[in-house]
Amino acid sequence: MLIAQSGGPTAVINQSLVGAVMEAKKHAAIEKIYGALHGIQGILNEDLIDLGKESKSTLEAVASTPSAALGSIRRKPSRSDCTAIFRILEKYNVRYFFYIGGNDSAETTYIINEEAKRANYQLRCFHICKTIDNDLRQNDHTPGFGSAGKFVAQAFMGDNLDNLALGGVKINVVMGRHAGFLTATAALARQDEDDGPHLIYLPERPFAMSRFVKDVKAVHKKLGRCLIAVSEGIVDAQGTPIVVQAAPSNETDAHGNIQLSGTGALGDILAQEIRNKTKISRVRADTFGYLQRSFTGCISEVDAKEAFGVGTTAVKEATRGNIDGSIAIKRKPGRKYAVEFKRVSLKSVAKESRHMPDRFINKASNHVTQAFIDYAAPIIGNLPKVGKLKGVAVKKEEKQRTRP
Amino acid sequence: MLIAQSGGPTAVINQSLVGAVMEAKKHAAIEKIYGALHGIQGILNEDLIDLGKESKSTLEAVASTPSAALGSIRRKPSRSDCTAIFRILEKYNVRYFFYIGGNDSAETTYIINEEAKRANYQLRCFHICKTIDNDLRQNDHTPGFGSAGKFVAQAFMGDNLDNLALGGVKINVVMGRHAGFLTATAALARQDEDDGPHLIYLPERPFAMSRFVKDVKAVHKKLGRCLIAVSEGIVDAQGTPIVVQAAPSNETDAHGNIQLSGTGALGDILAQEIRNKTKISRVRADTFGYLQRSFTGCISEVDAKEAFGVGTTAVKEATRGNIDGSIAIKRKPGRKYAVEFKRVSLKSVAKESRHMPDRFINKASNHVTQAFIDYAAPIIGNLPKVGKLKGVAVKKEEKQRTRP
């Protein structure tokens, strides 16, 4: 077998890798466990490592470490890439192919699977889901989302207190190209009525600058402050990303995605608009950036466990005789949170992405609903407790006292 | 007594508050424990709360919560402010004043102390140190620095792996106006020779764009990637902050500081320069922003303990009969890490800030020395372990095999 990682790393993508490797060791049909470095690029370059030679303790340490241990890539294979890939896979007698990634990586797996059939190269092709964006079709949620959501929620918990201490308007830009799930997890930071985020803007609803300013003014008038979560992918009514208005680069990847992360431009545009259109003196913007997917020491236990589970399930399904598929996380019905891992078709996960359903977004299009909180809370798991003073006000003394 | 918090919040500033309150409860001379909301502004507005009415469990929960529980302010008192302050303090018979903050807050405490003497208002004035910038004179280090440094180090640990997985140049902008201590903590993320940050730029050395591009090119040529830590406060040879070149606002606070945080401008300027002057295709910049001082769930235990200690010490010193001072952290000589809290004069801490000593910065002015690592490691405490694959390379197969 050969396994590789692709797309944006997550805090638990190595759990899936290690889950697959540990499961593979149990199956006699799998004689060698190759890892390709940097996704399909590693196959094309024959940059392979022998994962069978990694010790159990190394694998366990890698599992709990963020980012893609095999390296990653954003590359969509052409037909000639596939021909080259099969020539190399055949040299090493690779008959099981596992690709860990998001919807673009599912597309890559789908292409390789279809081309393998066409080329008559016998290969079992499996996609193992991951993405902090939580935008894979067929999945209740995806590995990586829970830990990134935990980071976002913990960041907002602290930043809410910071904003409370100093006042003014604070805008935080959260990752999420087309889907607002990760931005929405900011809402889990709220413990009390007046806690932020007070406003949440998602790519699922058109963003109007005038409405934004109006919303911020209203919250600031009421509370003397305003904490805002904004998805990096917010678009105007015409579907143009707001960040494109002043982005320093128009870089796109092989799958045609415009670069949204790794720049503070969107936060700065929004902060400047508030400065220009209101009299609020303190306006700040932060962009959480890559910390959301790679920060060490902030991992959701549920997320880690499930990421491991999709990895083992992929190998089980492949060795059980299935030819191809993607391993999806399905939530079991019932009040208690439980999931199962199911094989679904590659095509049903590839390329197209999933969005926040309407029932997760409030009517004013500037926050989430309780239904979203209920959905996300078990995936993100425990959050630190925030302590607040009771703050018993001292009755104002009417007149001067003298020392007793 | 009256206590208040001022300046930028930290992850442990509430430890100092709670330390002082818990200590005050032990002293009969202190009849009431008032907290002023939002620093001296809270005194002027008579926005006081009764901290004596907070339960032990609330105080303990608050102690381990980031950000200033009493609210904060950036305000330098005028002479007429002081007159108003004393009138109000006298109404409540306040004779002990504790102000938790950085060098600007020490200046405020110094001004109030001097004015109290002039006005013949009997008041014991104490400054309790805090600042993530670690730039207070008289201190080996300051409360807040350890936890912020832990955040920065953990962020760089993960981001180093992210950069390793996808390649290219990654620039991370870290807080630090005039002192590079916090930016320097990024170096603690390194475990192996090739780990980032590969370059570290501090405000203590003039920043030249041409030199920066040259440094980045050299690292990228060698490793195929480059991870960089940059202080928000870096300045050119003339002393002008690099961020001012394209800052969206020229906001300054009451102490005359230009706003550097809460914008992604500096990271974007540096990333654009690398894009313009090199052929490196993937260039990203993140600005850590306010997360560094407020993130929940990332606190250095040593830092928390010391922050509590300076709070209790201030009250002990004041009730012991001392009139004024600032509580400084001194490191005891010897190989084992240990500190003591000493009363120093307000003037010796106020206003002026401290910088990274030469022995902490490398000769090329683009990284730190082992001396800095040795200095900072015990303050920041334990960091998560990073697991890496051994990565035994597979020997390239010479020719096609056929299935056995």
Interface residues (C-beta under 8 A of the other chain):
Chain A: Q5 G8 P9 A11 N14 Y34 G35 L37 H38 E46 D47 L48 I49 D50 L51 K53 E54 S55 T58 E60 A61 V62 A63 S64 T65 P66 S67 A68 A69 L70 G71 S72 I73 R74 R87 E90 K91 Y92 N93 R95 Q154 A155 M157 G158 D159 L161 D162 L164 A165 L166 K170 P248 S249 E251 S261 G262 T263 G264 A265 G267 D268 A271 Q272 R275 S281 V283 R284 A285 D286 T287 F288 G289 Y290 L291 R293 S294 F295 T296 G297 C298 L383 P384 K385 V386 G387 K388 L389 K390 G391 V392 A393 V394 K396 E397 K399 Q400 R401 R403 P404
Chain B: Q5 G8 P9 A11 N14 Y34 G35 L37 H38 E46 D47 L48 I49 D50 L51 K53 E54 S55 T58 E60 A61 V62 A63 S64 T65 P66 S67 A68 A69 L70 G71 S72 I73 R74 R87 E90 K91 Y92 N93 Q154 A155 M157 G158 D159 L161 D162 L164 A165 L166 K170 P248 S249 E251 S261 G262 T263 G264 A265 G267 D268 A271 Q272 R275 S281 V283 R284 A285 D286 T287 F288 G289 Y290 L291 R293 S294 F295 T296 G297 C298 L383 P384 K385 V386 G387 K388 L389 K390 G391 V392 A393 V394 K396 E397 K399 Q400 R401 R403 P404
